[in-house]
Amino acid sequence: MAGPPRPEAAGSFRFSFDPANRILLACFEGLLTDALLEEFYRVAGRHWTATAPRAGIADYSAVTEVAVSSDFIRHLANQEPSAEVAGCPRFLVVPRTHAFGLARMFQLLGETKRPLLHVVRTMGEALAELAVQSTSTHFDPLE
């Protein structure tokens, strides 16, 4: 008999926004799956439109397990980003080696459609690329 699902393994994400620096931040936690990424892309556009950021950061630092298929990465990389998103720098913060490899695969496969996408290991690297001091950021949670 299988035990109850482990809630700590369930993946989730949340959005926050730094109005002073105009950065939209998405933080992922737990298990990262194709379905979670698909849901993220559905929700992200709404937050992007509502906040009109100058940059976006997706932080995968709290991801504990990755169950994303390379076919799904290819599928995402082949999608056209919306015009307002395509013109802004975006960062994927991915400290773990396996997930970093998948993020780089996404970046390389989609580089003609996403030339402003960067894959970095730390939030500090992303903020430095944006010329923002971490001490000057204040991210407010979004609904």
Secondary structure as GFF3:
##gff-version 3
##sequence-region A 1 143
A	DSSP	three_ten_helix	7	9	.	.	.	ID=ss1
A	DSSP	beta_strand	12	18	.	.	.	ID=ss2
A	DSSP	beta_strand	23	33	.	.	.	ID=ss3
A	DSSP	alpha_helix	34	51	.	.	.	ID=ss4
A	DSSP	beta_strand	55	67	.	.	.	ID=ss5
A	DSSP	alpha_helix	70	78	.	.	.	ID=ss6
A	DSSP	alpha_helix	83	86	.	.	.	ID=ss7
A	DSSP	beta_strand	90	93	.	.	.	ID=ss8
A	DSSP	alpha_helix	97	109	.	.	.	ID=ss9
A	DSSP	beta_strand	117	120	.	.	.	ID=ss10
A	DSSP	alpha_helix	123	129	.	.	.	ID=ss11
A	DSSP	three_ten_helix	134	136	.	.	.	ID=ss12
A	DSSP	beta_strand	140	141	.	.	.	ID=ss13
###
